[in-house]
């Protein structure tokens, strides 16, 4: 099977993805696309080169270095919920 590695977008089915780690599944389904659009992280997905566009795997990249409080101050927000 051949794979396509590329940017996450709304046309890709994320709902069927299950890596066995609930937190990673939740991140992909709830936060990955919005983080990518906001520039917080770059999300790359692996999908079959042909057929249904279903996520088989993903990774994220981020160039951020600092603390949660520094990030909150930079974006002028109060915090990140359970993350800080």
Residue frames as qw, qx, qy, qz and C-alpha x, y, z in Angstrom:
[[0.000, 0.889, 0.458, 0.000, 0.00, 0.00, 0.00],
 [0.394, 0.338, -0.016, 0.855, 1.24, 3.48, -0.85],
 [0.290, -0.711, -0.485, 0.418, 0.83, 6.37, 1.57],
 [0.192, 0.734, 0.116, 0.641, 0.40, 10.11, 1.28],
 [0.469, -0.460, -0.398, 0.640, 1.93, 12.31, 3.98],
 [0.138, 0.491, 0.238, 0.826, 0.56, 15.82, 4.08],
 [0.121, -0.161, 0.333, -0.921, -1.23, 18.55, 5.93],
 [0.051, 0.432, 0.856, -0.279, -4.34, 17.86, 7.96],
 [0.221, -0.039, -0.185, -0.957, -7.48, 19.49, 6.55],
 [0.582, 0.076, 0.392, -0.708, -11.27, 19.21, 6.84],
 [0.753, 0.295, -0.377, -0.452, -11.52, 16.71, 3.99],
 [0.401, 0.277, -0.858, 0.165, -9.65, 14.02, 5.94],
 [0.772, -0.448, -0.319, -0.320, -11.58, 11.57, 8.13],
 [0.073, 0.507, -0.675, 0.531, -10.11, 11.75, 11.65],
 [0.709, -0.327, 0.195, -0.594, -12.97, 10.04, 13.50],
 [0.976, 0.029, -0.194, -0.095, -11.89, 6.47, 12.72],
 [0.418, 0.561, -0.586, 0.409, -8.33, 6.97, 13.99],
 [0.778, -0.588, 0.091, -0.203, -7.47, 4.92, 17.10],
 [0.439, 0.587, -0.630, 0.259, -3.86, 4.46, 18.17],
 [0.728, -0.278, -0.601, 0.176, -4.83, 2.92, 21.51],
 [0.339, -0.190, -0.390, 0.835, -3.92, 6.04, 23.50],
 [0.036, 0.792, 0.608, -0.024, -7.10, 8.03, 24.25],
 [0.186, -0.785, -0.025, 0.590, -5.24, 11.33, 24.76],
 [0.210, -0.273, 0.586, 0.733, -3.63, 11.13, 21.32],
 [0.123, 0.477, 0.805, 0.331, -6.94, 10.17, 19.69],
 [0.073, -0.850, -0.446, 0.269, -8.64, 13.12, 21.42],
 [0.229, -0.597, 0.218, 0.737, -5.88, 15.53, 20.38],
 [0.187, 0.041, 0.714, 0.673, -6.27, 14.58, 16.73],
 [0.012, -0.588, -0.767, -0.256, -10.06, 14.83, 16.79],
 [0.208, -0.865, -0.419, 0.181, -10.49, 17.92, 18.97],
 [0.280, -0.860, 0.080, 0.419, -7.39, 20.10, 18.78],
 [0.637, -0.105, 0.471, 0.601, -5.02, 19.21, 15.94],
 [0.361, 0.616, 0.474, 0.516, -6.75, 21.12, 13.15],
 [0.141, -0.971, -0.162, -0.104, -7.30, 24.28, 15.21],
 [0.585, -0.645, 0.247, 0.424, -3.69, 24.19, 16.49],
 [0.589, 0.150, 0.494, 0.622, -2.49, 23.87, 12.90],
 [0.188, 0.797, 0.406, 0.406, -4.66, 26.78, 11.72],
 [0.322, -0.946, -0.038, 0.024, -3.48, 28.99, 14.61],
 [0.479, 0.708, -0.426, 0.297, 0.16, 28.19, 13.93],
 [0.606, -0.632, 0.414, -0.247, 0.70, 26.57, 17.34],
 [0.583, -0.249, 0.757, 0.155, 1.72, 23.26, 15.74],
 [0.474, 0.402, -0.547, -0.561, 2.06, 21.76, 12.29],
 [0.736, -0.028, 0.617, -0.277, 0.10, 18.52, 11.93],
 [0.333, 0.401, -0.729, -0.443, 1.17, 15.97, 9.32],
 [0.807, 0.006, 0.437, -0.397, -1.05, 12.96, 8.63],
 [0.049, -0.221, 0.906, 0.358, -0.54, 9.65, 6.86],
 [0.710, 0.316, 0.321, -0.542, -3.46, 8.57, 4.68],
 [0.702, 0.165, 0.639, 0.266, -3.77, 5.94, 1.95],
 [0.106, -0.291, 0.430, 0.848, -2.64, 7.30, -1.42],
 [0.342, -0.136, -0.633, -0.681, -5.83, 5.90, -2.96],
 [0.404, -0.451, -0.795, -0.025, -9.30, 5.36, -1.58],
 [0.377, -0.853, -0.334, -0.135, -10.92, 6.88, 1.48],
 [0.259, 0.614, -0.343, 0.662, -8.99, 9.72, 3.12],
 [0.765, -0.610, -0.171, -0.120, -8.75, 8.20, 6.62],
 [0.063, -0.804, 0.538, -0.245, -5.93, 9.02, 9.04],
 [0.918, -0.008, -0.382, 0.110, -3.64, 6.04, 9.63],
 [0.677, -0.339, -0.235, 0.610, -1.11, 8.02, 11.67],
 [0.117, 0.932, 0.082, 0.332, 0.01, 11.55, 12.45],
 [0.620, -0.255, -0.263, 0.694, 2.70, 13.65, 14.03],
 [0.012, -0.980, -0.184, -0.071, 2.97, 17.25, 15.11],
 [0.606, 0.144, -0.133, 0.771, 5.82, 19.73, 15.05],
 [0.191, -0.956, -0.211, -0.070, 6.14, 22.87, 17.12],
 [0.542, 0.444, -0.252, 0.667, 8.97, 25.36, 17.44],
 [0.402, -0.810, -0.008, -0.427, 7.76, 26.71, 20.78],
 [0.628, -0.005, -0.572, 0.528, 10.16, 26.81, 23.68],
 [0.134, -0.405, 0.274, -0.862, 9.11, 28.24, 27.02],
 [0.075, 0.163, 0.853, -0.490, 6.61, 27.81, 29.79],
 [0.006, 0.618, 0.763, 0.189, 2.83, 27.67, 29.65],
 [0.145, -0.816, -0.321, 0.459, 2.62, 31.00, 31.50],
 [0.192, -0.428, 0.369, 0.803, 4.94, 32.63, 28.93],
 [0.081, 0.247, 0.788, 0.558, 2.76, 31.34, 26.12],
 [0.082, -0.744, -0.656, 0.097, -0.40, 32.59, 27.85],
 [0.176, -0.731, -0.059, 0.657, 1.18, 36.03, 28.27],
 [0.202, -0.188, 0.578, 0.768, 2.31, 36.12, 24.65],
 [0.075, -0.383, -0.761, -0.519, -1.23, 35.47, 23.45],
 [0.224, -0.190, 0.229, -0.928, -2.77, 37.66, 26.18],
 [0.713, -0.297, -0.483, -0.412, -4.96, 34.88, 27.55],
 [0.577, -0.623, 0.314, -0.424, -5.53, 33.61, 31.06],
 [0.440, -0.370, 0.816, -0.051, -4.28, 30.08, 30.57],
 [0.433, 0.223, -0.746, -0.453, -4.84, 26.81, 28.80],
 [0.840, -0.259, -0.189, -0.438, -7.45, 25.08, 30.94],
 [0.925, -0.368, 0.098, 0.019, -6.11, 21.84, 32.33],
 [0.806, 0.334, -0.093, 0.480, -2.74, 22.46, 30.66],
 [0.496, 0.025, -0.244, 0.833, -1.82, 25.50, 32.69]]
